[in-house]
């Protein structure tokens, strides 16, 4: 199957929408905050794509693009006070450890990631607050909103990266209007967790990748600007 292969299906809104067939290879990308360039790009394999959900698999060993400081220092090693103001660049790297299953529902301002320990022992869900995914021929694009939520197998949960969210506001990467919108999105996500709605109730923790799938390659033009984008 060629990268980005799509099938046409009725989206239930009076028109047709293009969905990727299972096994298609696409890019899952994030734009830099308060900027236009892409600074995160991850090749993934489509697990499911329909009007209800997009689910993709990022395999162990996948070559990705990630942001680093201009001198090559990993972002997380920089003190928080200067983490978002120091000059940055991007570098290629590989995703080590176990793979990640990413699940997103159309229009929702978050995606839910599933993590496992070695041996497929389920570890946790991770709610990544972000712009709703924008679809294009080669994948999906978003912008990360710093604030996250960890959800554990016993259904307990806790906020993550509140300090980074606050620092991003101080540094002007998140304005007052966006901060309010992210806060509302986080509260809606918490409501879904407490009600144990999708995707937490959908059994994704029992999913396993097709053993015939190979690791997708990172294309040279991973940062290309789509000629046309649709949500």
Residue pairs with C-beta under 8 A, 6 or more apart in sequence:
1 21
1 23
1 24
2 24
3 24
3 25
3 26
3 138
3 216
3 219
4 20
4 24
4 25
4 26
4 137
4 138
4 139
5 20
5 21
5 23
5 24
6 18
6 19
6 20
6 21
6 24
6 137
7 18
7 19
7 20
7 21
8 16
8 17
8 18
8 19
9 16
9 17
9 18
9 19
9 50
9 51
10 16
10 17
11 17
11 51
12 51
17 51
19 49
19 50
20 26
20 46
20 49
21 46
21 49
22 46
22 47
22 48
22 49
22 210
23 45
23 46
23 210
23 213
24 45
24 46
24 49
25 43
25 44
25 45
25 46
25 216
25 217
26 43
26 44
26 46
26 56
26 138
26 139
26 140
27 41
27 42
27 43
27 44
27 138
27 139
27 140
27 219
27 222
28 41
28 42
28 43
28 44
28 56
28 58
28 102
28 139
28 140
29 38
29 40
29 41
29 42
29 139
29 140
29 141
29 142
29 222
30 38
30 39
30 40
30 130
30 141
30 142
30 143
30 144
31 37
31 38
31 39
31 141
31 142
31 143
32 38
32 39
32 67
32 88
32 143
33 84
33 143
33 144
33 146
33 168
33 173
33 174
34 172
34 173
37 223
38 65
38 141
38 222
38 223
39 65
39 66
39 67
39 88
39 90
40 64
40 65
40 66
40 67
40 144
41 64
41 65
41 218
41 222
41 223
42 58
42 62
42 64
42 65
42 95
43 58
43 62
43 63
43 64
43 215
43 216
43 217
43 218
43 219
44 56
44 57
44 58
44 62
44 102
44 139
44 216
45 56
45 57
45 59
45 209
45 213
45 216
46 54
46 55
46 56
47 55
47 56
47 57
47 101
47 207
47 209
48 54
48 55
49 55
51 106
52 105
52 106
53 103
53 104
53 105
53 106
53 198
53 199
54 103
54 104
54 105
54 106
54 133
54 140
55 101
55 102
55 103
55 104
55 204
56 101
56 102
57 99
57 100
57 101
57 102
57 209
57 213
58 95
58 99
58 100
58 101
58 102
59 95
59 99
59 209
59 213
59 215
59 216
60 95
60 96
60 97
60 98
60 99
60 215
61 94
61 95
61 96
61 215
62 94
62 95
62 99
62 215
62 216
62 218
63 92
63 93
63 94
63 217
63 218
64 92
64 93
64 94
64 95
64 218
65 90
65 91
65 92
65 93
65 218
65 222
65 223
66 90
66 91
66 93
67 75
67 88
67 89
67 90
68 74
68 75
68 88
68 89
68 90
68 91
69 75
69 78
69 86
69 87
69 88
69 89
70 86
70 87
70 88
70 89
72 91
75 83
75 88
78 86
80 163
80 164
80 167
81 167
83 164
83 167
84 167
84 168
84 171
84 173
85 171
92 218
98 115
98 116
98 117
98 118
99 116
99 209
100 113
100 114
100 115
101 113
101 114
101 204
101 207
102 111
102 112
102 113
102 114
103 111
103 112
103 113
103 114
103 199
103 202
103 204
104 110
104 111
104 112
104 133
104 140
105 198
105 199
106 132
106 133
106 231
107 132
107 231
108 132
109 129
109 130
109 131
109 132
109 145
109 181
109 182
109 185
110 127
110 128
110 129
110 130
110 185
110 189
111 127
111 128
111 130
111 133
111 142
112 125
112 126
112 127
112 128
112 199
112 200
113 125
113 126
113 128
114 122
114 124
114 125
114 126
114 204
114 205
114 207
115 122
115 123
115 124
115 125
115 126
116 122
116 123
117 123
120 208
122 153
122 205
124 150
124 151
124 152
124 153
125 150
125 151
125 152
125 200
126 148
126 149
126 150
126 151
126 160
127 148
127 149
127 150
127 151
127 189
127 193
128 144
128 148
129 144
129 145
129 146
129 147
129 148
129 149
129 182
129 185
129 186
129 189
130 142
130 143
130 144
130 145
131 142
131 143
131 145
132 142
132 231
133 140
133 141
133 142
133 231
134 140
134 141
134 142
134 229
134 230
134 231
135 229
135 230
135 231
136 226
136 228
136 229
136 230
137 226
137 228
138 224
138 226
141 226
141 229
145 165
145 174
145 178
145 182
145 185
146 161
146 164
146 165
146 168
146 174
146 182
147 159
147 160
147 161
147 162
147 164
147 165
147 182
147 183
147 186
148 159
148 160
148 161
149 157
149 158
149 159
149 160
149 186
149 189
149 190
149 193
150 157
150 158
150 160
151 157
151 193
151 200
153 205
155 193
155 196
155 200
157 190
157 193
159 186
165 174
165 179
165 182
168 174
169 175
169 176
169 179
174 182
192 198
192 200
193 200
